[in-house]
Amino acid sequence: MAATEPARAEVKMAYQSALQDRAPAVDATTPADTIHHLDPDVIAALLRRADALIASGDVAAARLVLRRAADAGDASAAMKLAETYDPANLAKLGVHGIVPDVSMARSWYEKARQFGSVAAPQRLETLAGKQQ
């Protein structure tokens, strides 16, 4: 195993932690736009785990993992999370049983743009013509 690759236990811990964060999206005690800072190695592990989950077709679990990294202000995670809601990307992946949500895709692309993604503005433009 390469030194930069997370240990299996670290990935498992990150995944379980993401699963525990399934609380309601809006918590009355915490502002919705609060950024929870994570170590860059943890974010990298979360992104790798999400990629593996998406590759296996488990988009719902990938969303949970990506949400944790995106909530830490990571533009790549926000982009990937938006793509899990984007109808064009879901069609390209060929996943079944996952309903696209243009509104959620737009919201996460907007956050990715705010976090510094250069690709997000074009994705937002593409979604502009799609219905909610």
Secondary structure, DSSP 8 states (H G I E B T S, - for coil): --TTS--HHHHHHHHHHHHHT-S-SS-TTS-TT------HHHHHHHHHHHHHHHHTT-HHHHHHHHHHHHTTT-HHHHHHHHHTT-HHHHHHHT--S----HHHHHHHHHHHHHTT-SSHHHHHHHHHTS--
